Amino acid sequence: MKKIIAIVAILMFAFAISGCQQKDKDAKINDLEVRVSNLQTSIRDLKMENERLASELKTAKARNNRDEALIANLEKRIEELLKTIKEREAMLANLYKQARVDIDKLVEELRSAGFEKPAATDTEQTKRIGDGITLEKGADGKPTKLVIAGRVLFPSGEYKLSSPARRLF
């Protein structure tokens, strides 16, 4: 289509200059042919550039789709991990509550077994319940850790439980 337009333009130009000398006509025709050739080269170069850019666009779209899928998968994984964290936090809170109950029961069992002998060296944070047994308190004043020395549970050099330990277990 562009070639036809170029040829028509050349012909129209040729008719327009028909009154001119043949030498001038030939020079003008050559000039127009050079311009048409240059324009055709430019069109070919632009088509190649367009094809290259279209290929880059296709590659970029594919990469974008892949990245969007990866982001969606990562967001889903993050949601799953947050859910797991919340579940484990709840489980940990329940375990802590149960441990508090178990500690309170153990302290009561120790007291009822006769291990309650407050010493003069007791502090507000640590209370000596018996020989080798101490109860540590937290900042809130509630028992948080029960420490039992090994010699309380087992006599020195023995593998059998001591009498007071057998009463507890």
Backbone as a printed PyTorch tensor [residue, N CA C, xyz], in Angstrom:
tensor([[[  0.8260,  -1.1820,   0.0000],
         [  0.0000,   0.0000,   0.0000],
         [  0.8770,   1.2550,   0.0000]],

        [[  1.9020,   1.2390,   0.8270],
         [  2.7890,   2.3950,   0.9000],
         [  3.6090,   2.5290,  -0.3770]],

        [[  3.9420,   1.3780,  -0.9880],
         [  4.6890,   1.4120,  -2.2390],
         [  3.8520,   2.0600,  -3.3400]],

        [[  2.5770,   1.7030,  -3.3460],
         [  1.6800,   2.2600,  -4.3660],
         [  1.5860,   3.7740,  -4.1980]],

        [[  1.4660,   4.2030,  -2.9570],
         [  1.3860,   5.6500,  -2.6910],
         [  2.6600,   6.3370,  -3.1400]],

        [[  3.7780,   5.6780,  -2.8470],
         [  5.0650,   6.2610,  -3.2360],
         [  5.1670,   6.3450,  -4.7620]],

        [[  4.7270,   5.3130,  -5.4670],
         [  4.8020,   5.3080,  -6.9370],
         [  3.8850,   6.3770,  -7.5160]],

        [[  2.6710,   6.4730,  -6.9640],
         [  1.7320,   7.5000,  -7.4300],
         [  2.3300,   8.8820,  -7.2010]],

        [[  2.9650,   9.0670,  -6.0530],
         [  3.5730,  10.3640,  -5.7620],
         [  4.6760,  10.6630,  -6.7690]],

        [[  5.4360,   9.6380,  -7.1000],
         [  6.5180,   9.8230,  -8.0650],
         [  5.9410,  10.1940,  -9.4370]],

        [[  4.9000,   9.4650,  -9.8300],
         [  4.2830,   9.7460, -11.1270],
         [  3.6940,  11.1600, -11.1770]],

        [[  3.0220,  11.5460, -10.0960],
         [  2.4360,  12.8890, -10.0540],
         [  3.5310,  13.9430, -10.1350]],

        [[  4.5910,  13.6550,  -9.4410],
         [  5.7080,  14.5930,  -9.4780],
         [  6.3000,  14.6510, -10.8900]],

        [[  6.3520,  13.4700, -11.5200],
         [  6.9130,  13.4110, -12.8730],
         [  6.0600,  14.2240, -13.8370]],

        [[  4.7380,  14.1100, -13.7130],
         [  3.8590,  14.8970, -14.5820],
         [  3.9840,  16.3760, -14.2800]],

        [[  4.1690,  16.7030, -13.0470],
         [  4.2590,  18.1100, -12.6710],
         [  5.5010,  18.7540, -13.2520]],

        [[  6.5010,  18.0050, -13.3490],
         [  7.7420,  18.5870, -13.8500],
         [  7.9680,  18.2820, -15.3340]],

        [[  6.9180,  17.8510, -16.0160],
         [  7.0520,  17.4850, -17.4250],
         [  7.5380,  18.6580, -18.2780]],

        [[  7.3080,  19.8290, -17.8040],
         [  7.7650,  20.9900, -18.5480],
         [  9.2440,  21.2350, -18.3480]],

        [[  9.8550,  20.5620, -17.3790],
         [ 11.2650,  20.7850, -17.0770],
         [ 12.1190,  19.9810, -18.0450]],

        [[ 13.3340,  20.2230, -17.9590],
         [ 14.2620,  19.4880, -18.8100],
         [ 14.4090,  18.0570, -18.3210]],

        [[ 14.7670,  17.1760, -19.2210],
         [ 14.9010,  15.7460, -18.9050],
         [ 15.9380,  15.5230, -17.8150]],

        [[ 16.9930,  16.2680, -17.8190],
         [ 18.0550,  16.1060, -16.8260],
         [ 17.5210,  16.4140, -15.4260]],

        [[ 16.7600,  17.4960, -15.3160],
         [ 16.1610,  17.8670, -14.0250],
         [ 15.1560,  16.8060, -13.5820]],

        [[ 14.4160,  16.2840, -14.5680],
         [ 13.4350,  15.2470, -14.2490],
         [ 14.1290,  14.0020, -13.7020]],

        [[ 15.1780,  13.5850, -14.3100],
         [ 15.9130,  12.3950, -13.8660],
         [ 16.4960,  12.5990, -12.4650]],

        [[ 17.0000,  13.7650, -12.2070],
         [ 17.5730,  14.0610, -10.8880],
         [ 16.4980,  14.0360,  -9.8120]],

        [[ 15.3620,  14.6280, -10.1380],
         [ 14.2540,  14.6390,  -9.1700],
         [ 13.7310,  13.2300,  -8.9350]],

        [[ 13.6350,  12.4290, -10.0000],
         [ 13.1670,  11.0450,  -9.8600],
         [ 14.1410,  10.2500,  -9.0070]],

        [[ 15.4160,  10.4220,  -9.2670],
         [ 16.4280,   9.7290,  -8.4460],
         [ 16.3230,  10.1450,  -6.9790]],

        [[ 16.1360,  11.4250,  -6.7500],
         [ 15.9900,  11.9380,  -5.3790],
         [ 14.7720,  11.3110,  -4.6980]],

        [[ 13.6700,  11.2470,  -5.4380],
         [ 12.4610,  10.6480,  -4.8650],
         [ 12.6360,   9.1510,  -4.6200]],

        [[ 13.3140,   8.4660,  -5.5010],
         [ 13.5630,   7.0270,  -5.3090],
         [ 14.4230,   6.7810,  -4.0770]],

        [[ 15.4030,   7.6440,  -3.8760],
         [ 16.2570,   7.5270,  -2.6800],
         [ 15.4320,   7.7500,  -1.4160]],

        [[ 14.5640,   8.7430,  -1.4720],
         [ 13.7090,   9.0310,  -0.3070],
         [ 12.7620,   7.8690,  -0.0340]],

        [[ 12.1690,   7.2980,  -1.0810],
         [ 11.2760,   6.1490,  -0.9180],
         [ 12.0490,   4.9750,  -0.3250]],

        [[ 13.2500,   4.7510,  -0.8390],
         [ 14.0860,   3.6520,  -0.3260],
         [ 14.4050,   3.8660,   1.1550]],

        [[ 14.7440,   5.0940,   1.5030],
         [ 15.0310,   5.4080,   2.9160],
         [ 13.7970,   5.1950,   3.7880]],

        [[ 12.6440,   5.5830,   3.2790],
         [ 11.4090,   5.4000,   4.0440],
         [ 11.0810,   3.9140,   4.2030]],

        [[ 11.3170,   3.1300,   3.1760],
         [ 11.0760,   1.6870,   3.2630],
         [ 12.0220,   1.0510,   4.2810]],

        [[ 13.2640,   1.4920,   4.3100],
         [ 14.2300,   0.9950,   5.3020],
         [ 13.7670,   1.3660,   6.7090]],

        [[ 13.2890,   2.5830,   6.8650],
         [ 12.7870,   3.0190,   8.1820],
         [ 11.5800,   2.1980,   8.6020]],

        [[ 10.6870,   1.9230,   7.6660],
         [  9.5020,   1.1060,   7.9700],
         [  9.9230,  -0.2950,   8.3900]],

        [[ 10.8720,  -0.8870,   7.6640],
         [ 11.3550,  -2.2250,   8.0020],
         [ 11.9950,  -2.2340,   9.4060]],

        [[ 12.8090,  -1.2140,   9.6840],
         [ 13.4450,  -1.1220,  11.0080],
         [ 12.4070,  -0.9620,  12.1210]],

        [[ 11.3760,  -0.1590,  11.8610],
         [ 10.3270,   0.0470,  12.8620],
         [  9.5150,  -1.2240,  13.0990]],

        [[  9.2830,  -1.9870,  12.0230],
         [  8.5730,  -3.2570,  12.1730],
         [  9.3890,  -4.2230,  13.0300]],

        [[ 10.6960,  -4.2790,  12.7810],
         [ 11.5630,  -5.1580,  13.5820],
         [ 11.5630,  -4.7220,  15.0470]],

        [[ 11.6370,  -3.4320,  15.2730],
         [ 11.6090,  -2.9060,  16.6500],
         [ 10.2750,  -3.2310,  17.3140]],

        [[  9.1890,  -3.1070,  16.5720],
         [  7.8620,  -3.4330,  17.0920],
         [  7.7760,  -4.9090,  17.4770]],

        [[  8.3180,  -5.7840,  16.6280],
         [  8.3120,  -7.2200,  16.9350],
         [  9.1480,  -7.5250,  18.1830]],

        [[ 10.2990,  -6.8590,  18.2950],
         [ 11.1580,  -7.0570,  19.4770],
         [ 10.4350,  -6.6000,  20.7410]],

        [[  9.8010,  -5.4460,  20.6780],
         [  9.0740,  -4.9310,  21.8420],
         [  7.8780,  -5.8120,  22.1880]],

        [[  7.2040,  -6.3490,  21.1790],
         [  6.0740,  -7.2500,  21.4290],
         [  6.5570,  -8.5200,  22.1290]],

        [[  7.7180,  -9.0060,  21.7190],
         [  8.2870, -10.1990,  22.3560],
         [  8.6640,  -9.9060,  23.8100]],

        [[  9.2710,  -8.7490,  24.0450],
         [  9.6180,  -8.3630,  25.4200],
         [  8.3630,  -8.2150,  26.2800]],

        [[  7.3050,  -7.6500,  25.6900],
         [  6.0540,  -7.4900,  26.4260],
         [  5.4760,  -8.8510,  26.8090]],

        [[  5.5090,  -9.7820,  25.8730],
         [  5.0030, -11.1330,  26.1390],
         [  5.7970, -11.7880,  27.2700]],

        [[  7.1160, -11.6440,  27.2310],
         [  7.9680, -12.1990,  28.2880],
         [  7.6750, -11.5350,  29.6350]],

        [[  7.5060, -10.2170,  29.6200],
         [  7.2230,  -9.4890,  30.8610],
         [  5.8730,  -9.8940,  31.4430]],

        [[  4.8740, -10.1000,  30.5780],
         [  3.5610, -10.5290,  31.0600],
         [  3.6420, -11.9220,  31.6790]],

        [[  4.3960, -12.8210,  31.0400],
         [  4.5540, -14.1730,  31.5950],
         [  5.2540, -14.1150,  32.9530]],

        [[  6.2970, -13.2910,  33.0590],
         [  7.0180, -13.1350,  34.3220],
         [  6.1000, -12.5390,  35.3850]],

        [[  5.2870, -11.5610,  34.9920],
         [  4.3470, -10.9300,  35.9160],
         [  3.3230, -11.9490,  36.4250]],

        [[  2.7860, -12.7700,  35.5310],
         [  1.8260, -13.8050,  35.9460],
         [  2.4680, -14.7820,  36.9130]],

        [[  3.7050, -15.1840,  36.6140],
         [  4.4180, -16.1040,  37.5060],
         [  4.6370, -15.4670,  38.8790]],

        [[  5.0490, -14.1920,  38.8820],
         [  5.2890, -13.4940,  40.1460],
         [  4.0020, -13.3120,  40.9460]],

        [[  2.9020, -13.0230,  40.2640],
         [  1.6160, -12.8780,  40.9580],
         [  1.1880, -14.1960,  41.5960]],

        [[  1.4200, -15.3060,  40.8960],
         [  1.0950, -16.6210,  41.4640],
         [  1.9780, -16.9050,  42.6770]],

        [[  3.2490, -16.5570,  42.5810],
         [  4.1670, -16.7560,  43.7030],
         [  3.7400, -15.9130,  44.9020]],

        [[  3.3620, -14.6720,  44.6580],
         [  2.9050, -13.7900,  45.7450],
         [  1.6510, -14.3580,  46.3950]],

        [[  0.7240, -14.8430,  45.5720],
         [ -0.5100, -15.4220,  46.1180],
         [ -0.1920, -16.6320,  46.9920]],

        [[  0.7350, -17.4850,  46.5350],
         [  1.1320, -18.6510,  47.3320],
         [  1.8000, -18.2330,  48.6390]],

        [[  2.6560, -17.2220,  48.5700],
         [  3.3260, -16.7440,  49.7820],
         [  2.3210, -16.1250,  50.7610]],

        [[  1.3660, -15.3800,  50.2470],
         [  0.3430, -14.7950,  51.1240],
         [ -0.4760, -15.8970,  51.7940]],

        [[ -0.8020, -16.9430,  51.0370],
         [ -1.5440, -18.0680,  51.6090],
         [ -0.7190, -18.7510,  52.6930]],

        [[  0.5710, -18.9360,  52.4320],
         [  1.4580, -19.5870,  53.4130],
         [  1.5790, -18.7330,  54.6750]],

        [[  1.6560, -17.4220,  54.4960],
         [  1.7430, -16.5130,  55.6500],
         [  0.4800, -16.6290,  56.4950]],

        [[ -0.6780, -16.6710,  55.8430],
         [ -1.9360, -16.8250,  56.5790],
         [ -1.9440, -18.1400,  57.3560]],

        [[ -1.4710, -19.2140,  56.7280],
         [ -1.4230, -20.5070,  57.4090],
         [ -0.4960, -20.4490,  58.6090]],

        [[  0.6690, -19.8070,  58.4330],
         [  1.6230, -19.7050,  59.5370],
         [  1.0740, -18.8510,  60.6780]],

        [[  0.3870, -17.7690,  60.3430],
         [ -0.2150, -16.9340,  61.3910],
         [ -1.2790, -17.7110,  62.1510]],

        [[ -2.0550, -18.5140,  61.4360],
         [ -3.0720, -19.3380,  62.0790],
         [ -2.4020, -20.3590,  63.0070]],

        [[ -1.3220, -20.9720,  62.5240],
         [ -0.5910, -21.9390,  63.3440],
         [ -0.0200, -21.2680,  64.5890]],

        [[  0.5040, -20.0660,  64.4230],
         [  1.0580, -19.3330,  65.5700],
         [ -0.0290, -19.0620,  66.5980]],

        [[ -1.1910, -18.6270,  66.1450],
         [ -2.2910, -18.3520,  67.0820],
         [ -2.7240, -19.6260,  67.7990]],

        [[ -2.8080, -20.7280,  67.0570],
         [ -3.1900, -22.0040,  67.6700],
         [ -2.1620, -22.4290,  68.7180]],

        [[ -0.8850, -22.2740,  68.3810],
         [  0.1720, -22.6740,  69.3280],
         [  0.2320, -21.7480,  70.5280]],

        [[ -0.0530, -20.4690,  70.3280],
         [ -0.1100, -19.5470,  71.4640],
         [ -1.2370, -19.9520,  72.4090]],

        [[ -2.3930, -20.3150,  71.8410],
         [ -3.5180, -20.7610,  72.6710],
         [ -3.1600, -22.0510,  73.3980]],

        [[ -2.4980, -22.9730,  72.6800],
         [ -2.0960, -24.2300,  73.2960],
         [ -1.0880, -23.9750,  74.4230]],

        [[ -0.1530, -23.0520,  74.1910],
         [  0.8330, -22.7140,  75.2040],
         [  0.1710, -22.0920,  76.4280]],

        [[ -0.8120, -21.2340,  76.1980],
         [ -1.5280, -20.6210,  77.3210],
         [ -2.2510, -21.6950,  78.1340]],

        [[ -2.8630, -22.6650,  77.4400],
         [ -3.5320, -23.7650,  78.1490],
         [ -2.5330, -24.6170,  78.9200]],

        [[ -1.3930, -24.8970,  78.3140],
         [ -0.3520, -25.6690,  79.0120],
         [  0.1480, -24.9220,  80.2440]],

        [[  0.3010, -23.6110,  80.1050],
         [  0.7510, -22.8160,  81.2400],
         [ -0.2720, -22.8790,  82.3740]],

        [[ -1.5550, -22.7340,  82.0230],
         [ -2.6010, -22.8140,  83.0490],
         [ -2.5870, -24.1790,  83.7310]],

        [[ -2.4640, -25.2510,  82.9340],
         [ -2.4470, -26.6030,  83.5000],
         [ -1.2140, -26.7970,  84.3830]],

        [[ -0.0730, -26.2530,  83.9380],
         [  1.1480, -26.3650,  84.7500],
         [  0.9730, -25.6470,  86.0790]],

        [[  0.3100, -24.4860,  86.0630],
         [  0.0560, -23.7500,  87.3050],
         [ -0.7950, -24.6000,  88.2480]],

        [[ -1.8270, -25.2390,  87.6970],
         [ -2.6900, -26.0970,  88.5060],
         [ -1.8810, -27.2650,  89.0660]],

        [[ -1.0580, -27.9000,  88.2240],
         [ -0.2410, -29.0290,  88.6630],
         [  0.7600, -28.6150,  89.7320]],

        [[  1.3460, -27.4430,  89.5810],
         [  2.3080, -26.9580,  90.5880],
         [  1.5890, -26.7220,  91.9090]],

        [[  0.4360, -26.1000,  91.8460],
         [ -0.3130, -25.8460,  93.0760],
         [ -0.6680, -27.1630,  93.7740]],

        [[ -1.0660, -28.1720,  92.9830],
         [ -1.3800, -29.4810,  93.5590],
         [ -0.1400, -30.1050,  94.1840]],

        [[  0.9900, -30.0140,  93.5020],
         [  2.2250, -30.5970,  94.0150],
         [  2.6610, -29.9070,  95.2980]],

        [[  2.5100, -28.5960,  95.3290],
         [  2.8670, -27.8530,  96.5450],
         [  1.9920, -28.3120,  97.7000]],

        [[  0.7160, -28.4790,  97.4480],
         [ -0.1880, -28.9460,  98.4990],
         [  0.1780, -30.3630,  98.9450]],

        [[  0.5210, -31.2270,  97.9850],
         [  0.9210, -32.5890,  98.3490],
         [  2.1980, -32.5710,  99.1920]],

        [[  3.1370, -31.7080,  98.8270],
         [  4.3780, -31.6000,  99.6000],
         [  4.0900, -31.0900, 101.0140]],

        [[  3.2370, -30.1360, 101.1220],
         [  2.8900, -29.6010, 102.4390],
         [  2.2030, -30.6740, 103.2900]],

        [[  1.2770, -31.4090, 102.6360],
         [  0.5660, -32.4320, 103.4000],
         [  1.4820, -33.6050, 103.7540]],

        [[  2.5880, -33.7840, 103.0200],
         [  3.5330, -34.8610, 103.3230],
         [  4.5290, -34.4410, 104.3840]],

        [[  4.4340, -33.2190, 104.8390],
         [  5.3010, -32.7840, 105.9280],
         [  6.5580, -32.0820, 105.4740]],

        [[  6.6170, -31.6260, 104.2800],
         [  7.8100, -30.9500, 103.7860],
         [  7.7740, -29.4490, 104.0270]],

        [[  6.8180, -28.9810, 104.7660],
         [  6.7280, -27.5430, 104.9710],
         [  7.4650, -27.1750, 106.2500]],

        [[  8.6690, -26.6620, 106.0790],
         [  9.4770, -26.2070, 107.2020],
         [ 10.1020, -24.8760, 106.8100]],

        [[  9.4170, -23.7840, 107.0330],
         [  9.9860, -22.4960, 106.6570],
         [ 11.2870, -22.2350, 107.3940]],

        [[ 12.2590, -21.7600, 106.6950],
         [ 13.5660, -21.4510, 107.2800],
         [ 13.6650, -19.9610, 107.5350]],

        [[ 14.6030, -19.5990, 108.3670],
         [ 14.7980, -18.1880, 108.7020],
         [ 15.3820, -17.4280, 107.5190]],

        [[ 15.9470, -18.1540, 106.5350],
         [ 16.5910, -17.4840, 105.4000],
         [ 15.6440, -17.2780, 104.2230]],

        [[ 14.3570, -17.6040, 104.4140],
         [ 13.4040, -17.4420, 103.3150],
         [ 13.3000, -15.9640, 102.9180]],

        [[ 13.1420, -15.7360, 101.6380],
         [ 12.9130, -14.3820, 101.1380],
         [ 11.4880, -14.3400, 100.5940]],

        [[ 11.0780, -13.1800, 100.1630],
         [  9.7400, -13.0680,  99.5930],
         [  9.6400, -13.8350,  98.2760]],

        [[ 10.7300, -13.9760,  97.5280],
         [ 10.7020, -14.6190,  96.2260],
         [ 10.9710, -16.1230,  96.3070]],

        [[ 11.6260, -16.5920,  97.3460],
         [ 11.9500, -18.0070,  97.4880],
         [ 11.5160, -18.4710,  98.8700]],

        [[ 10.7660, -19.5690,  98.9040],
         [ 10.3020, -20.1000, 100.1830],
         [ 10.7820, -21.5340, 100.3000]],

        [[ 11.4030, -21.8180, 101.4190],
         [ 11.8980, -23.1640, 101.6630],
         [ 10.7470, -23.9720, 102.2430]],

        [[ 10.3930, -25.0550, 101.5180],
         [  9.2660, -25.8730, 101.9470],
         [  9.7520, -27.0280, 102.8190]],

        [[ 10.8770, -27.5440, 102.5080],
         [ 11.4230, -28.6600, 103.2640],
         [ 12.9080, -28.7540, 102.9970]],

        [[ 13.5280, -29.7860, 103.5430],
         [ 14.9580, -29.9770, 103.3600],
         [ 15.2330, -30.2930, 101.8850]],

        [[ 15.8610, -29.3570, 101.1740],
         [ 16.1810, -29.5610,  99.7670],
         [ 15.0470, -29.2310,  98.8160]],

        [[ 13.9530, -28.6490,  99.3320],
         [ 12.8180, -28.3010,  98.4730],
         [ 12.5100, -26.8210,  98.6780]],

        [[ 12.5090, -26.0760,  97.5730],
         [ 12.1800, -24.6440,  97.6410],
         [ 11.1210, -24.3290,  96.6000]],

        [[ 10.3540, -23.3080,  96.9060],
         [  9.3050, -22.8530,  96.0080],
         [  9.6290, -21.4070,  95.6590]],

        [[  9.8460, -21.1340,  94.3770],
         [ 10.1590, -19.7780,  93.9340],
         [  8.8840, -19.1090,  93.4550]],

        [[  8.7710, -17.8180,  93.7750],
         [  7.5750, -17.0740,  93.4030],
         [  7.9080, -16.0610,  92.3130]],

        [[  6.9090, -15.7600,  91.4980],
         [  7.0520, -14.7530,  90.4450],
         [  6.7670, -13.3720,  90.9840]],

        [[  6.7800, -12.3950,  90.1040],
         [  6.5360, -11.0100,  90.4900],
         [  5.1220, -10.8220,  91.0360]],

        [[  4.1930, -11.6850,  90.5870],
         [  2.8110, -11.5670,  91.0620],
         [  2.5980, -12.2410,  92.4160]],

        [[  3.6480, -12.8600,  92.9740],
         [  3.5580, -13.4960,  94.2820],
         [  3.0700, -14.9210,  94.2440]],

        [[  2.7430, -15.4320,  93.0660],
         [  2.2640, -16.8100,  92.9430],
         [  3.4480, -17.7330,  92.6700]],

        [[  3.3780, -18.9810,  93.1580],
         [  4.4760, -19.9160,  92.9060],
         [  4.6700, -20.1450,  91.4010]],

        [[  5.9400, -20.1120,  90.9810],
         [  6.2330, -20.3290,  89.5610],
         [  7.1790, -21.4940,  89.3310]],

        [[  8.0110, -21.8440,  90.3460],
         [  8.9790, -22.9150,  90.1310],
         [  9.2020, -23.6680,  91.4420]],

        [[  9.1350, -24.9740,  91.3330],
         [  9.3840, -25.8450,  92.4760],
         [ 10.7230, -26.5240,  92.2350]],

        [[ 11.6650, -26.3590,  93.1810],
         [ 13.0000, -26.9270,  93.0340],
         [ 13.1670, -28.0250,  94.0810]],

        [[ 13.4430, -29.2460,  93.5920],
         [ 13.6400, -30.3910,  94.4990],
         [ 15.0550, -30.9130,  94.2890]],

        [[ 15.8320, -30.9200,  95.3480],
         [ 17.2010, -31.4280,  95.2540],
         [ 17.1640, -32.9380,  95.0620]],

        [[ 18.1190, -33.4680,  94.3260],
         [ 18.1570, -34.8980,  94.0430],
         [ 18.2350, -35.7460,  95.2950]],

        [[ 18.8920, -35.2620,  96.3510],
         [ 19.0530, -36.0540,  97.5810],
         [ 17.7270, -36.2440,  98.3060]],

        [[ 16.7290, -35.4080,  98.0000],
         [ 15.4280, -35.5640,  98.6290],
         [ 14.7070, -36.7780,  98.0390]],

        [[ 14.8230, -36.9550,  96.7320],
         [ 14.1510, -38.0640,  96.0750],
         [ 14.8960, -39.3880,  96.2190]],

        [[ 16.2320, -39.3350,  96.2100],
         [ 17.0310, -40.5500,  96.2780],
         [ 18.1030, -40.3970,  97.3500]],

        [[ 18.2790, -41.3960,  98.2010],
         [ 19.3940, -41.3460,  99.1510],
         [ 20.7160, -41.4060,  98.3900]],

        [[ 21.7560, -40.8840,  98.9620],
         [ 23.0550, -40.8360,  98.3090],
         [ 23.5080, -42.2280,  97.8890]],

        [[ 23.8260, -42.3730,  96.5930],
         [ 24.3290, -43.6310,  96.0700],
         [ 23.2600, -44.6860,  95.8320]],

        [[ 21.9940, -44.3570,  96.0000],
         [ 20.9110, -45.3260,  95.8410],
         [ 20.1070, -45.0280,  94.5750]],

        [[ 19.4190, -46.0540,  94.0860],
         [ 18.5440, -45.8530,  92.9290],
         [ 17.0700, -45.9260,  93.3230]],

        [[ 16.7950, -46.2970,  94.5670],
         [ 15.4100, -46.3780,  95.0310],
         [ 14.9930, -45.0390,  95.6270]],

        [[ 13.6970, -44.7290,  95.4770],
         [ 13.1690, -43.4910,  96.0350],
         [ 13.2530, -43.5030,  97.5570]],

        [[ 13.4620, -42.3100,  98.1190],
         [ 13.4660, -42.2020,  99.5750],
         [ 12.0360, -42.3340, 100.0880]],

        [[ 11.8920, -42.5490, 101.3730],
         [ 10.5620, -42.7090, 101.9710],
         [  9.6710, -41.4920, 101.7350]],

        [[ 10.1480, -40.2650, 101.9730],
         [  9.2820, -39.1150, 101.7100],
         [  8.9000, -39.0040, 100.2370]],

        [[  9.8090, -39.3560,  99.3500],
         [  9.5180, -39.2730,  97.9080],
         [  8.4820, -40.3300,  97.5210]],

        [[  8.5380, -41.5150,  98.1300],
         [  7.5630, -42.5640,  97.8120],
         [  6.1650, -42.1420,  98.2390]],

        [[  6.0750, -41.3770,  99.2930],
         [  4.7580, -40.8990,  99.7270],
         [  4.1730, -39.9060,  98.7060]],

        [[  5.0510, -39.1510,  98.0450],
         [  4.5790, -38.1860,  97.0530],
         [  4.1500, -38.8430,  95.7540]],

        [[  4.8770, -39.8950,  95.3670],
         [  4.6140, -40.5090,  94.0620],
         [  3.9590, -41.8440,  94.2510]]])
